Amino acid sequence: MYSKKMKSALVATALAVSVIAQVSYATDTSINLPVTNLKYFDAGVGPLKISPAFGDPSKGAHSTFVKLPAGFVSSLHNHSADYYAVVISGVVANASTAEEANVPLAPGSYWFQKGQANHVTKCLSANECVVFITQPTKFDYIAAGHTDTDKE
């Protein structure tokens, strides 16, 4: 039978696929992207690493894997546009302030982040966290109190 971790990974993958289906993207062919083919690079935001699955996060609509190091706590920030996220591994929390009680989001969990709404994202795990986000515009990270032309 399947292990508990395998079941969680399958549920997370199914949920990620359903989130992607909600955003209308036109492609010429079907896409398969094995985890072994993911190529992570610096996101330009602290220690975060990203690996695009679809689109280009620096230019427009995208679906992207994001690695957060163990114990990571972002600064209070926002993004220009909404995004949808599914936890692939680790335990994540996403809240409107650093002081807000953590709602642990284990693998397979989902959250929606409203664009232009300040929030703090945390990796609560002893190991790195991986999340899969889908966003209709390019990825940005705007420190609280700054404008989108004054990015961190």
NORMOTA-V273998 format. One record per run of one state. SS is the DSSP state (@ for helix, = for strand, . for the rest). FROM is the first residue (numbers start at 1). TO is the last residue. If there is no record, write none. Layout:
ss = {SS SS}
from = {FROM FROM}
to = {TO TO}
//
This chain:
ss = {. @ . @ . = . = . = . = . = . = . = . = . = . = . = . = .}
from = {1 4 23 35 38 41 43 49 56 62 69 73 74 77 79 83 90 92 96 105 106 110 114 119 124 129 136 142 144}
to = {3 22 34 37 40 42 48 55 61 68 72 73 76 78 82 89 91 95 104 105 109 113 118 123 128 135 141 143 152}
//
